């Protein structure tokens, strides 16, 4: 069972991502912001995390930093799902410890291909 | 593998509208634009950003393109590159309106009207240009351009993986990555060489890839292993590992990567497709990708290097291998890994330790001599994917049509998880009660009677709680209806030059969603009236010794089984004399002797009444208050006015909590049971013959204290047979509707109970005098009387025979 944590403050975006992943047989947990995600992350293990950058309460970069500090997330692939396509933002994401990124707008095939890349 | 994204349209629309409300509220909260705080701007930005993301994903380019421009300006403000001006706030507010309209049009499957959008975009672009001139910093501007173009680029970029139709030049150009990376040969050279070597090679080109990651690459979850696996999917891959940088065992850090590789990839894929695979690590590695002749062989001698350090290598491999496992299982105890490394290293046999379980690709192997063929049927599978994609697109279209037809009018509701949890909890209790009762029924004897009645009592309680809980799901805080008013007040005060302060009270009061949707328009009308007719101009207010700024209060609270919504202002109030005069002008029928101000105020709800001297575009459009009252009546509510000249007016709207459940009085007429809404009942009495007053025609009046109440025999109205057709001693239920009283002649009064309203129109057809139906405890259907409809029906029935005669 491959578990993926999907974090986005937009319900429609979260629903789309998680429906796409579930349809491909992944087990998905959702969280509406970084803080909630961190809570979920502490309670179970995930094979990958997909997070939005700009969220209330705790943003995506802080979430990545916090996750990387957890022993169980030290090497977990973390993908940023973002509309920010400037390389500044991507570098900031990398610095924080993100594995890679997925640029919105995504389409289901693209999403699955990218997730497939990081999960064996 | 495909997902029909159209199933998310509804959620997106609702979310977009919510986001627009958030934007609007945040914008309205800005008093001094230049000192706006970061959090407010961030909130607005975030809302716009989410809308853009969703719209782009779902293909609503009208929305995403527009929001992009909006977002660009917001982003500059957010990053303090430019100051927020009040013109911008106005422009943002107009954008909210435009986006709201566009969203609603899309929701109804209409083609959105985009003229306003283009105008707004032009205005935004003017502002963005202005920044450039004023601050003389081409920085901001170019950056904005950059972000626009790079988003296009990103699209191309990603499209590249699946869409090979785009030319590689186009991709090359857009790709910052290629420029940033440490590729040594110049672009032109590469392309030349590419053409030269690629020509005629039917089974693709051969690439030499030198990949030397920085040690910390593993710490972002990027495994070289993954990268090689992906490369292998492009064609045939041979990997050779260089181990010369491996430190001595004691100095080895397990989660750092000391290995680097030379790879030979034979593929039909373009250089960009190869670079795409390295996209995430391009800044953390040395990478060269160059075309070589197919005869190129990965250097094998390197594999033999540092043979003397073999033990260390083995440990590293073992450690790395374990680490990769650790990676995959998300365990990260460094000590454990190290000790594993030592033990497995001690075995001393590299070959048994090295192979990774998943695949024949072994990036950590130093067995570079052996060619590891990594054939992939990628191209075949790609074709299959393409085909299935086309199919799914076609079937998506079909599905979409079906969904659209079925779901056009379906709206959804967002419910707090606590409400759902309490429901689940209650259902759990219901199940327990049910199982208790069925166990009791298995071998029932009279000794268990008490337990049975206890059980039934429990069932009753469960059901009531469940009912309340379910009703709560439909309840939303009235702030949903109130939220539009700050914006409206702002616009109206700009338009009229009147200063108005709006106060909202009791926004958390919950109201049924349907009631909420239908009360919104009447409330808007009342608030507009308050500004237009109530609040005086600032000069006039000052002259009257009032605060220059007028006040409008919108409040909501529970009162019994009702919600009371008040719209009050501290304006000039309503002059009863003026109303009477106007009513005479407009030939509205009223009693000249009337002195009760309440009755006089009620005249403003008569059709055709308007107190404004001139018709303004704000409120006086002739339809006015009679429509307001009718709408409220349709909801089963009523409206009252209270006003003092010079002090202001209060419009009080009483609404039922819900439209789905009704407190009813059950009455029997012949074999039929009818439900009379409890709210409309004034009293029930036994007819005394001395009070019966037959006047001309077939109208019978009953003298009830000082009123004469017309009697409607229900059996006659519905043409059924009744037990009792004599008036004397019969039961009369006096009900009130539209300010008039009538007495309903019934055979018997039964229980009072809550009934669940079922639509008669939906299940059968509309029947005059009946507002709906319900199912009683014994399973029979009872009709719910619509009092005003019944009055109308009876009045018509009386007219017809007259005409016939």
Interface residues (C-beta under 8 A of the other chain):
Chain A: X9 X10 X11 X12 X13 X15 X16 X19 X20 X23 X24 X45 X46 X47 X52 X54 X55 X56 X68 X71 X72 X73 X74 X75 X76 X77 X78 X83 X85 X86 X87 X91 X94 X97 X98 X99 X100 X101 X103 X104 X105 X106 X107 X108 X109 X110 X112 X113 X117 X118 X120
Chain B: X1 X2 X3 X5 X7 X8 X11 X12 X15 X43 X45 X46 X49 X50 X52 X53 X54 X56 X57 X58 X59 X64 X143 X146 X147 X150 X151 X153 X154 X155 X157 X158 X161 X162 X176 X180 X218 X219 X220 X221 X222 X223 X226 X229 X230 X255 X279 X280 X283 X284 X323 X326 X327 X328 X330 X331 X332 X333 X358 X385 X389
